Amino acid sequence: ETNRILVGSSTALQPIPARSSSHDQPFDKSNMAFTLVCSALALLWVPGMAFLYGGLVRSSSLLTVMMQSYMSMGVTAVMWYFVVFSLCFGSSLHGFVGDPRTYFLGSVTRSSPLGPDAAFSLRIPSLLLIIYQGMFAVISPVTIAGAFAGHFRFKPYLVFLIFWPIVVYAPIC
């Protein structure tokens, strides 16, 4: 059985054989490399947005705007790995959001089929998919912070960082 994903070769497009969930088959190294590079580029997006927003605000708000971007990286990343990932990609509870029993990545193994495209998630290690998805969970509040750059105090932004991933990001993701 083969998946619908095609990989280009020098001669023609060839289907990739389906992979079982066992540990005996190696992961696809090209998918791993691509996902790792994309994760690193997404990680670089946060300081880039911090400098962009820092250039858009008055000098008195520069430090607050940059702290908002970097704190988003810290707070959202910790929440992603402990709670939000399980809400997004864990087993469903009442068909709406993930099951709280899978917090702290308790149900994730090396080759767990994760996300809506389980065929692709079996081609890379689960932790790499968690990192990749986590980068976009981190970037989302930073992007939203651009709407109120320089007009929002730091403490309310921390409250926003705690509630937004759980209330908005997890159900939509």
Beta strands, then each sheet from edge to edge (+ up, - down):
strand 1: 2-8
strand 2: 13-17
strand 3: 92-93
strand 4: 97-98
sheet 1: 1+ 2-
sheet 2: 3+ 4-
end
